[in-house]
Structures are given as structure tokens and as C-alpha cells.
Amino acid sequence: MLEKIAKCIQQNQNIIEKKEINPIVDYIDAHSFKSAAIFSDIGEDSAAVRDTDYFILVTTDRIKTSYIETFPYGAGFSSILVGVDDIFCCGGIPLAASVILSFKDKDIGQKIIEGICEGSNKFKIPIIRGHTNPNGLSYELSSTMIGKIKKGNYISAKNAKLNDNIILAVDFDGKVATASKLYWDTVTFKDSETILNKRKSMNIIAEKKLANSSKDISNGGIFGTILQLIRYSQVGANININKIQIPPKLIEQNYTLDIYIKMYLTTSYILTSPENNTRALIKCFEDFGLTAHCIGKIIKDKNLLKISDSKESIDLFTNK
């Protein structure tokens, strides 16, 4: 099983794609203008801009064209979802969104817009700006979300510390989405109060300063998220695959670990926490209806991902 999981991680196309943009990100980070007004930027799920007692949070995401063409309503909804979760995962509160949209078929364009509005209402996020091209040659959809957080509460994706515990938190109350067997939907069938309340767990964790670092789990899956976090924190990770629990609803549908680790898990997070905070952090997630467990440790070997099954271990590629 361990070798099967290792191969699955190494061949995950979403992880490969994220690795391919690393040189571009590094170049922009090294050559773009810097300002003292910026607290944290490239590499974070939500960048932070200094503003009196708060940070202004900013995050931007693009939805894949193939997804837009196949599931335009879902793509519109996702353009709000991804930004919301980027803001919450650093402990912040999302405030408003701006959307850029281009489409060539008006019926598809209308479905995208309806999905955006559904996401806006579900997460209680006003759409305050944007740009629309109803005569495009192709389909494009991207969103920018802004939020805020008190300065001392910000959880960075770049702050994992040696010997931190690695915690996986997942909302087990979900279903496999129609769009993809690799999409764990914990949102569309719930009311706003329920989904926002679950995300408030990250606000409490931030306020109590229980985590050193965090990222939400998106299309890179569990290990793609871990690889990003250790790269930006300049550390390594040792993960015991036996500690990764699969939601019972997925087990009933014969999902195995090698499939589960590739899933986009909505309302789910990877965090690192010092030993003395780990129990309180896990309890906080449990209080808000998420399932959380320690699945590994942060190690000193820069960018190294190590996986084990309590008997043997495999060193995977370094995320350079």
C-alpha cells in the first residue's frame, strides 16, 4: 500500500501542475516591487496588507476552462467558494468579491452568473466589482476575495515549525459531487448558517493562536496541500498514512486511500501546531462538527515529503 500511495502522489497531475508554476512564482517574488505595507504575500492562501489594527486580506483564483465548459453553474459557485476558504484558512473573515468573466455562449454565461450569485448568497459575500465580456472567444472565470483579520491572529502558510504536529481536519458530512468523483461536496446541500459556522472554527483557532501554519485542501488534495505548505515554510513533513481517516460515506462507496488523497475536500484544512496546542486545536474543530486528527510531524529536511505506515517509510520527491 505504501508504494501505491507514493506512486499516486508522484503522478497526481494537479500536484505536477502546481510544481510547474513554482519557477514563475519565484521569479515574480524576486523581481516585483516590494512595499513595507505588505505583511505577507506570494505563497499565502490570502496575502495580508497592513492597515492599522487589522490586515486586509486578498486572494485570487482562476477556475479551469474545462470545468467552466462542462459545469458552468458549478464553476460560478466555485469561484466564490475557493476565495471564501482561502480567507477563512488563515483565520480571517471574508468581506466581498470581485469577478472577471468571459463567455462566448449566452446560455452558458447565464448559468455561470447564476452559480456566482448562488455562491454569493450561500456565503453571504457581496459582489462589489468585476469585468464581464459576453462576446469572448473562450471561457474565462476568476475571482478576487478580500477579507480582514486582527494583526496578531493571522495564520501564515509559511510558518510551520520543526516538530510541529500536522493536523488534518475534514468535514465528514458530505457527498461526492456530480461534477467529479474527486470532489467532496460539504456545502451545496447545507444552509448558510451551517457552512459558515463550521468555518468559524478557523477564526477561533486564530484568536487562540493554536496553529503555526495552515492551508485549505483544494485540487491538489491532501498531499498537494502539504507539499505547498512545506515548500513555503522551508521544512519537510513525515506523514503516517495509517492516520488518515476516510469519511464513512466514502468507504461505503468503496473509496480507498489512494483515491481519497486526490480529492478536493471542501471545508477541510491542513494545519501545523506545537505539541502543547494540538489537543485544544483538535477539540476546537470537533466542537464545530469537523473531524480532526494528527497525521504526522514537521521535520527539518527542507522540502522533503516522507510517508510511512508505521513499519516502513518512503522519501518522496522534494518540492523544489
Secondary structure, DSSP 8 states (H G I E B T S, - for coil): -HHHHHHHHHT-HHHHHHHHTHHHHHHHHHHS---TTEEE-TTSSSEEEEETTEEEEEEEEE--HHHHHH-HHHHHHHHHHHHHHHHHHTT-EEEEEEEEEE-S-HHHHHHHHHHHHHHHHHHT--EEEEEEETT-SS-EEEEEEEEEEEGGG--BTT---TT-EEEEEE--S-EE-SS-TTEEESSTTS-HHHHHHHHHHHHHHHHHT--SEEEE--TTHHHHHHHHHHHHHT-EEEEEGGG----HHHHHTT--HHHHTTSEETTEEEEEE-HHHHHHHHHHHHHTT-EEEEEEEEESSTTEEEEE-SS-EEEEEE--
